[in-house]
Amino acid sequence: MPNQSQAKFVNGSIMRHITVMSTSGAVGLMALFLVDLADMFFISLLGQVELAAAVGFAGTIIFFSTSVSIGTSIAMGALVSRALGAGQREEARKITGSVMVFAALVSILTAGVILAFLDPILASIGAEGEAAEKASDFLWILLPGAPLMAMGMAGGAALRGVGDAKRSMSATLAAGAANAVLDPIFIFALSMGVEGAATASLISRFVMFGVAFQAVHRKHDLVTMPTLEDLKTHFKAITNIAGPAIITNTATPIGNAIVTAQIAKFGADYVAGYAVMGRLLPVSFALIFSLSGAVGPILGQNYGALRFDRVRLTLSDSVKFVTAYCVGVAIILYFSQGLIIDAFSLNGDAASMVALFCTYIAITFIFNGTLFVSNAAFNNLNRPTWSTMLNVGKATLGTIPFVYIGGQHAGAEGVLIGQAVGSVLFGIAGYFLVQRLINQLADDHEEKEEDIVPVEPNVPAAGLTSCREMMAEDADELLSDEDISKNTPRS
């Protein structure tokens, strides 16, 4: 059996692991999301709806760039946790370095393409006039810092992979604190407005990367500078997970861009209301956003240790966790909607969008959360293309017809309702597909165990093929296992 001294999730309460990892991750994410919400609050104090709309349009594009980085960080968490679960720490160090380089390169390419085609991209989501101009200024300042964000997020994923949720949280907390302090200075004291908000956010990217890398390198000694041979060795394993994960995660901002474009047809007030909702949602549901990153290492370590009973329990406990949390948040939002509308000086159409979200849309996030858990399971159980298909389907079949029909019958509010309906359908589909996958993997494992030849007294044990070796021979089923162990003797 592999050495599991570095695999803390193969023992103990699954629900406790989920709660600790998700809560720790959520604190850090909430710090960043609160700063985004503060950006919107400070911009709303300037009294120009066009500026609030500009931040909304820019946020849609930043969400796309960040989602690409989330995809590479998913590969980091999956590969590092699986290597540690199999007792291969040295290989985990090499993987960490390779994924960080990969994350930076992918982010540079993504940001470069966005900036090269920024004006037509903004036009395609409905930005025009001053809103488009200010959104462009915001993005030209912030997007060059995307590679730092990508490597910082990858570092946080490596820390979660080793079970250090506290230090993973500290990186995002430090970035959020820096942004919160600098926001009012740049926006008001230096009279930089929207550009000041972007500058503060850019500096926070530097802080996030510095804190995350310090923890990965100095505390855990979990990263080594990859050689060209390491990059070649790990490239397939990284792209097998990161490629589908990037497509999976970018499907959501693409779907949001479609929704933004539909809402923009009804005027800037609706866009401003949707922008506030877009900042309010991740703060309210930060625990659910962090859950996908938190559940991944738990699933990965238990899958690496062939503990299918715990893999199955992780899925069921995660869905229970999602449901309880979302119900509680929906109740709080319902009774707080008046305060929220007043705090952001919203009225008319903008206020109606936030009221709709707080009253009816928030509770449907149970199904978004279920889909997040399903994505984490697919990515860590060697079925990343399944999460890709689900998310692309949600962003297209689960969004376009529903928001179009909703917009035709109920205006901008109907667009939001249509988006929620699609999320419900795909959340249910994802959960049942994951259940089926886990049962299939468990059955395959049992069959291979039955095929093992019993040890005879005069037959050396070394002559037998272990179950883990048999599983690793199936490259299509365990692609990353082959890559992880290529240069490391199997236990």
C-alpha positions in Angstrom: 0.0 0.0 0.0 1.2 3.6 -0.7 2.5 5.7 2.1 -0.4 7.8 3.2 1.5 9.9 5.8 0.9 13.0 3.6 -2.8 12.1 2.8 -4.9 13.5 5.7 -8.3 13.0 4.0 -8.2 9.2 3.9 -9.1 9.1 7.6 -11.5 10.9 9.8 -14.9 12.5 9.3 -15.7 13.4 5.7 -18.2 16.1 6.8 -15.6 17.6 9.1 -13.0 17.7 6.2 -15.6 19.3 3.9 -16.6 21.9 6.6 -13.0 22.8 7.5 -11.7 23.0 3.9 -14.7 24.8 2.6 -14.9 27.3 5.4 -11.2 28.1 5.2 -11.4 28.5 1.5 -14.5 30.6 1.8 -13.0 33.1 4.1 -10.2 33.8 1.6 -12.6 34.0 -1.3 -15.0 36.1 0.6 -12.2 38.6 1.3 -11.7 39.0 -2.5 -15.4 39.0 -3.3 -16.0 41.6 -0.6 -13.4 43.8 -2.2 -15.2 43.5 -5.5 -18.4 44.4 -3.7 -16.7 47.3 -2.1 -15.5 48.4 -5.6 -19.1 48.5 -6.7 -20.1 50.3 -3.5 -17.4 53.0 -3.9 -18.2 53.4 -7.6 -21.9 53.8 -6.8 -21.1 56.7 -4.5 -19.8 58.6 -7.5 -23.4 58.8 -8.6 -23.1 57.7 -12.3 -25.0 54.7 -13.4 -22.7 54.4 -16.4 -19.7 53.8 -14.2 -21.5 51.0 -12.3 -22.4 49.5 -15.6 -18.8 49.8 -16.8 -17.6 47.8 -13.7 -20.3 45.2 -14.5 -19.2 44.8 -18.1 -15.5 44.6 -17.1 -16.4 42.1 -14.4 -17.9 39.8 -17.0 -14.7 39.7 -18.9 -12.5 39.4 -15.8 -14.7 36.5 -14.7 -13.7 34.7 -18.0 -10.0 35.3 -17.4 -10.2 34.1 -13.8 -12.1 31.0 -14.8 -9.2 30.0 -17.1 -6.9 30.3 -14.0 -9.4 28.2 -12.0 -9.1 25.5 -14.6 -5.3 25.3 -14.2 -5.6 25.4 -10.5 -8.0 22.4 -10.6 -5.3 20.4 -12.4 -2.9 21.4 -9.6 -5.2 20.2 -6.8 -6.1 17.0 -8.6 -2.6 15.9 -9.5 -0.9 17.0 -6.2 -3.5 15.4 -4.0 -3.5 12.2 -6.0 0.3 12.0 -5.9 0.3 12.6 -2.1 -2.5 10.0 -1.7 -0.3 7.5 -3.5 2.7 8.4 -1.3 4.7 10.1 -4.1 5.8 13.4 -2.5 8.8 14.1 -4.7 6.7 13.8 -7.8 4.2 16.1 -6.2 6.9 18.8 -5.9 7.8 18.5 -9.6 4.1 18.6 -10.5 3.6 21.8 -8.5 6.4 23.6 -10.4 5.2 22.4 -13.8 1.6 23.4 -13.2 2.7 26.9 -12.0 4.6 27.4 -15.3 1.7 26.1 -17.3 -0.8 28.4 -15.5 1.3 31.5 -16.2 1.7 30.7 -19.9 -2.0 30.0 -20.4 -3.0 33.2 -18.5 -0.6 35.3 -20.6 -2.1 33.9 -23.8 -5.7 34.5 -22.5 -5.1 38.1 -21.4 -3.3 38.9 -24.6 -6.1 37.6 -26.8 -8.7 39.5 -24.7 -6.8 42.8 -24.9 -6.1 42.4 -28.6 -9.9 42.1 -29.3 -11.2 44.1 -26.4 -13.4 46.6 -28.2 -15.4 44.0 -30.2 -15.7 41.8 -27.1 -17.2 44.7 -25.1 -19.5 45.6 -28.0 -20.7 41.9 -28.2 -21.9 42.0 -24.5 -23.8 45.3 -25.0 -21.2 47.9 -23.7 -21.4 51.2 -25.5 -20.6 54.9 -24.9 -19.0 55.9 -21.6 -19.7 52.5 -20.1 -17.6 50.8 -22.8 -14.8 53.4 -22.5 -14.5 53.1 -18.8 -14.7 49.2 -18.9 -11.8 49.3 -21.4 -9.7 51.5 -19.2 -10.4 49.2 -16.2 -9.3 46.0 -18.2 -6.2 47.5 -19.7 -4.9 48.2 -16.1 -6.0 44.9 -14.5 -5.6 42.2 -17.1 -1.7 42.4 -17.3 -1.7 41.1 -13.7 -3.6 37.9 -14.7 -0.6 35.6 -14.7 0.2 36.5 -11.1 -3.4 35.7 -10.2 -3.1 32.4 -12.1 0.1 31.3 -10.2 -1.3 32.5 -6.9 -4.5 30.4 -7.4 -2.4 27.4 -8.5 -0.3 27.8 -5.3 -3.5 27.9 -3.2 -4.7 24.7 -4.9 -1.4 23.0 -4.1 -1.8 24.0 -0.4 -5.3 22.6 -0.4 -4.0 19.4 -2.1 -1.6 18.9 0.9 -4.5 19.8 3.3 -3.2 23.2 4.4 -6.5 25.1 4.1 -5.3 27.8 6.5 -2.4 29.0 4.5 -4.4 28.7 1.3 -6.9 31.0 2.9 -4.2 33.4 4.1 -3.1 34.2 0.5 -6.5 35.4 -0.6 -7.1 37.2 2.8 -3.9 39.1 2.3 -4.8 40.1 -1.3 -8.3 41.1 -0.2 -6.9 43.2 2.7 -4.5 45.0 0.4 -7.2 45.8 -2.1 -9.6 47.0 0.6 -7.0 49.4 2.0 -6.0 50.7 -1.4 -9.5 51.1 -3.0 -10.6 54.3 -1.2 -7.1 55.8 -1.6 -7.0 55.4 -5.3 -10.7 55.9 -6.0 -11.2 59.0 -3.8 -8.0 60.4 -2.4 -6.2 60.3 -5.7 -9.5 60.9 -7.7 -8.8 58.0 -10.1 -12.4 56.7 -10.1 -12.8 53.4 -12.0 -9.1 53.4 -12.9 -8.2 53.6 -9.2 -10.3 50.5 -8.5 -8.4 48.6 -11.2 -5.0 49.7 -9.9 -5.8 48.6 -6.4 -6.9 45.2 -7.7 -3.7 44.9 -9.8 -1.5 45.4 -6.7 -3.6 42.8 -4.8 -2.6 40.2 -7.5 1.1 40.7 -6.5 0.2 40.2 -2.8 -1.7 37.0 -3.5 1.0 35.4 -5.5 3.7 36.3 -3.0 1.9 34.9 0.0 0.8 31.7 -1.7 4.3 31.0 -3.1 5.9 31.6 0.2 3.7 29.0 1.9 4.1 26.4 -0.8 7.9 26.8 -1.1 9.1 27.6 2.5 6.5 25.9 4.7 5.8 22.7 2.8 8.8 22.5 0.4 6.2 21.4 -2.2 7.6 23.0 -5.3 10.8 22.7 -7.3 11.9 24.5 -10.4 10.8 22.2 -13.3 13.2 21.2 -15.9 12.3 21.0 -19.5 12.1 17.2 -19.1 9.7 17.7 -16.1 7.4 20.0 -18.2 7.4 17.4 -21.1 6.7 14.6 -18.6 3.8 16.4 -16.9 2.3 18.2 -19.9 0.0 15.4 -20.9 -1.3 14.8 -17.3 -1.8 18.6 -16.8 -3.6 19.2 -20.1 -5.8 16.1 -19.6 -7.3 17.8 -16.6 -6.6 21.5 -17.2 -7.9 21.5 -20.8 -11.4 20.2 -20.0 -11.4 22.1 -16.7 -10.7 25.4 -18.5 -13.5 24.8 -21.0 -15.7 23.8 -18.1 -15.0 26.9 -16.0 -15.1 29.3 -18.9 -18.5 28.0 -19.9 -20.0 29.8 -16.9 -18.7 33.3 -17.7 -19.6 32.7 -21.4 -23.2 32.0 -20.2 -23.1 35.1 -18.0 -21.9 37.1 -21.0 -24.9 35.9 -22.9 -27.1 36.9 -20.0 -25.4 40.3 -19.7 -26.0 41.0 -23.4 -29.6 40.1 -23.1 -30.1 42.3 -20.1 -28.2 45.2 -21.8 -31.1 45.4 -24.4 -33.3 46.7 -21.6 -31.1 49.6 -20.6 -28.1 50.6 -18.4 -30.2 50.6 -15.2 -30.9 46.9 -15.5 -27.2 46.3 -16.2 -26.2 48.3 -13.1 -28.7 46.2 -11.0 -27.3 43.0 -12.5 -23.7 44.2 -11.8 -24.6 44.7 -8.1 -26.2 41.3 -8.1 -23.1 39.8 -9.7 -20.9 41.2 -6.9 -23.4 40.2 -4.1 -23.8 36.6 -5.3 -20.2 35.4 -4.8 -20.0 37.1 -1.4 -23.2 35.4 -0.3 -22.3 32.0 -1.7 -18.5 32.1 -1.2 -18.7 28.9 0.8 -20.2 27.1 -2.2 -17.7 28.5 -4.6 -14.9 27.3 -2.3 -16.5 23.9 -2.0 -15.5 22.7 -5.5 -11.8 23.5 -4.7 -12.2 22.0 -1.2 -13.9 18.7 -2.2 -11.4 18.0 -5.0 -8.4 17.1 -2.7 -10.7 15.0 -0.5 -12.0 13.1 -3.5 -8.5 12.9 -5.0 -6.8 11.5 -1.9 -9.5 8.9 -1.3 -9.6 7.9 -5.0 -5.8 7.6 -4.9 -6.1 5.3 -1.9 -8.9 3.3 -3.6 -11.4 4.2 -0.8 -14.6 4.2 -2.8 -16.8 4.2 0.3 -15.3 7.5 1.3 -15.5 8.9 -2.3 -19.2 8.1 -2.2 -19.7 9.6 1.2 -17.9 12.8 0.1 -20.4 13.3 -2.7 -23.5 12.8 -0.5 -22.1 14.9 2.4 -21.2 17.7 0.0 -24.7 17.9 -1.4 -26.2 18.0 2.1 -23.7 20.8 3.0 -24.7 22.8 -0.1 -28.4 22.5 0.6 -28.2 23.6 4.2 -26.0 26.5 3.4 -28.0 27.8 0.5 -31.3 27.7 2.4 -29.8 29.7 5.2 -28.3 32.3 2.8 -31.5 32.6 0.8 -33.4 33.4 4.0 -30.9 36.1 5.0 -31.0 37.7 1.6 -34.8 37.8 1.5 -35.0 39.8 4.7 -32.0 42.0 3.9 -33.0 43.1 0.4 -34.2 46.5 1.5 -30.9 47.3 3.2 -29.0 46.1 0.1 -31.0 48.3 -2.3 -30.6 51.3 -0.1 -26.8 50.8 0.5 -26.1 50.9 -3.2 -28.5 53.8 -3.9 -30.5 51.6 -6.3 -34.0 52.6 -7.6 -36.4 51.7 -10.3 -35.3 48.9 -12.7 -31.9 48.4 -10.9 -33.7 47.8 -7.6 -36.1 45.4 -9.1 -33.3 43.2 -10.4 -31.7 42.9 -6.9 -35.1 42.3 -5.3 -35.8 39.5 -7.7 -32.5 37.9 -6.9 -33.0 38.1 -3.2 -36.6 36.8 -3.3 -36.6 34.0 -5.9 -33.2 33.4 -7.6 -30.9 32.9 -4.6 -32.5 29.6 -3.4 -31.9 28.0 -6.8 -28.2 28.3 -6.1 -28.5 24.9 -4.4 -28.4 23.4 -7.9 -25.4 25.5 -9.0 -23.6 24.2 -5.9 -24.5 20.6 -6.7 -23.1 21.2 -10.2 -19.8 22.6 -8.6 -19.5 19.4 -6.6 -20.2 17.3 -9.6 -17.4 19.1 -11.5 -14.9 18.5 -8.7 -15.8 14.8 -8.7 -15.4 14.4 -12.5 -12.1 16.3 -12.5 -10.7 14.2 -9.7 -12.1 10.8 -10.9 -10.5 11.0 -14.3 -13.6 12.1 -16.2 -12.9 15.9 -16.8 -14.6 15.8 -20.1 -17.9 14.9 -18.4 -17.8 18.2 -16.4 -16.9 20.0 -19.7 -19.9 18.6 -21.4 -22.2 19.5 -18.5 -20.9 23.1 -18.2 -20.9 23.7 -22.0 -24.4 22.3 -22.1 -25.5 24.6 -19.2 -23.9 27.7 -20.9 -25.6 26.9 -24.2 -28.7 24.6 -24.1 -29.3 25.5 -20.4 -29.0 29.3 -21.0 -29.7 30.6 -24.5 -33.2 29.3 -25.0 -34.3 29.9 -21.4 -33.0 33.5 -21.2 -34.4 34.3 -24.7 -37.9 33.0 -23.8 -37.7 34.6 -20.4 -36.7 38.0 -21.9 -39.5 37.8 -24.5 -42.2 37.2 -21.8 -40.9 39.1 -18.8 -38.2 41.5 -19.9 -34.9 41.7 -18.0 -36.3 39.9 -14.9 -37.4 37.0 -17.2 -33.8 36.7 -18.4 -32.7 36.0 -14.8 -35.5 33.5 -14.2 -34.6 31.7 -17.4 -31.0 31.4 -16.4 -32.1 30.0 -13.0 -34.3 27.3 -14.7 -31.4 26.1 -16.8 -29.2 25.8 -13.7 -31.7 23.7 -11.9 -31.9 21.2 -14.7 -28.2 20.8 -15.2 -27.5 20.6 -11.4 -29.8 17.6 -11.1 -28.3 15.9 -14.2 -24.7 16.4 -12.8 -25.5 14.8 -9.5 -27.0 11.6 -11.0 -24.1 11.3 -13.5 -21.6 11.4 -10.6 -23.4 8.8 -8.7 -23.3 6.5 -11.7 -19.6 7.1 -12.2 -18.6 6.3 -8.6 -20.6 3.1 -8.7 -18.9 2.1 -12.0 -15.4 2.8 -10.7 -16.1 0.8 -7.5 -17.4 -2.1 -9.5 -14.4 -2.1 -11.8 -12.1 -2.1 -8.8 -13.8 -5.0 -7.2 -13.6 -7.0 -10.4 -9.9 -6.4 -10.7 -9.4 -7.5 -7.1 -11.1 -10.7 -7.8 -8.8 -11.4 -10.7 -5.6 -11.2 -8.5 -4.0 -14.6 -8.2 -3.8 -15.8 -4.5 -0.3 -16.0 -3.1 1.0 -19.5 -2.8 3.6 -20.4 -0.2 6.4 -21.0 -2.8 5.5 -18.1 -5.0 7.3 -14.8 -4.4 4.9 -11.9 -3.6 7.0 -9.7 -6.0 5.9 -11.9 -8.9 2.3 -10.8 -8.5 0.7 -7.8 -10.0 -1.0 -5.5 -7.4 -4.4 -4.1 -7.9 -3.0 -0.6 -8.1 -0.5 -1.6 -10.8 -3.3 -3.2 -12.8 -5.4 -0.1 -12.6 -2.4 2.1 -13.6 -2.0 0.0 -16.8 -5.3 1.3 -18.1 -4.1 4.7 -19.4 -7.6 5.8 -20.5 -8.9 5.2 -17.0 -6.0 6.6 -15.0 -4.2 8.9 -17.3 -2.6 11.0 -14.6 -1.5 8.0 -12.5 0.8 6.9 -15.4 2.4 10.4 -15.7 2.7 10.9 -11.9 4.6 7.7 -11.4 6.7 7.7 -14.6 9.9 8.6 -12.7 9.0 7.3 -9.3 9.2 3.6 -8.2 5.8 2.3 -7.3 5.3 1.3 -3.7 
